[in-house]
């Protein structure tokens, strides 16, 4: 097949997060399986280069993900006219395929979900302000968008927080593109349920296909845990990643495990009151007399060394779709404690390859961490089982056929449906 990926996030220039990791690994996997693969990505200049796998990458001269859809869609359409693709894949994020399917309405489209803007804005909003469900917001948001387009007086949306308004507007565009796709793919069972229940997409058009994951040889060479009782947090220090839950658990862990140490690897962010998360944690650890290290955000190639420093890796997120960092910790044979809100409930088999907590349950988190810190043989057994699980479940041999089958379903659906009719966006 000739396959196109459209993704603002892509290494090396715009490798900002999980979308970039997924797109690079999926593109390389498919190229190595004999497909012709090209990627249209963000970047400061318009250029093309080829990855060692043979994947051709075209950067479109855009460094603003909110403005990426138009130049990327145009670049894709021009290349498609020159050498037609059989299928296009894009993330739901920021409705990046919006213009590509306007310029090439016949192209079969697969949308892979990462985390819709509306869901993220709601999660990142304080709990006491989360007072409007998406289904309730849709009629108001349609009136709001219509008034913007007609330059009429804007209606009062009566929403608790402006961030929810912005997130829901973006999610409406994401949903509009998803409805024009031929298959929507969710890496996690939880997000598939969201797409069916909240986006009201037909069940037979939403597939659960995990992201492929190929850990580096260095990650697989990380040795078993040593005797140091160290807890590692890997990810942005923010509310959605569960930093407040961990902060609330630290005093109990410190009291139960003398000499415990903490490692926080990730960029710090302001919390709700404006205080920097790392500074708040540093103050807490100093008050309790706990050793803590804050190296900040680290390049991916250094992660094996950081994983090797910890006995337990914790991911107490309020929500995650498909957190690669959890799989990386498992590949490094660490004992992990994750949240059951989202994709980690698919990744972790409780009691065998890790442990799970309910989101925002600091007591449960403390109990699990205390148990693991006190049982080195269990950590080693669990870590080895986690490594074996990652290699078996997310390898190219396992995931390649599933991704190809998804593309074939999309191609068959578009062949039956015919080219999309214009205009199709929300009015």
Beta strands, then each sheet from edge to edge (+ up, - down):
strand 1: 2-7
strand 2: 36-41
strand 3: 43-50
strand 4: 56-62
strand 5: 87-91
strand 6: 109-113
strand 7: 183-186
strand 8: 206-208
strand 9: 230-234
strand 10: 261-265
strand 11: 291-293
strand 12: 312-315
strand 13: 335-339
strand 14: 355-357
sheet 1: 3+ 4- 2- 1- 5- 6- 7- 8-
sheet 2: 11+ 10+ 9+ 12+ 13+ 14+
end
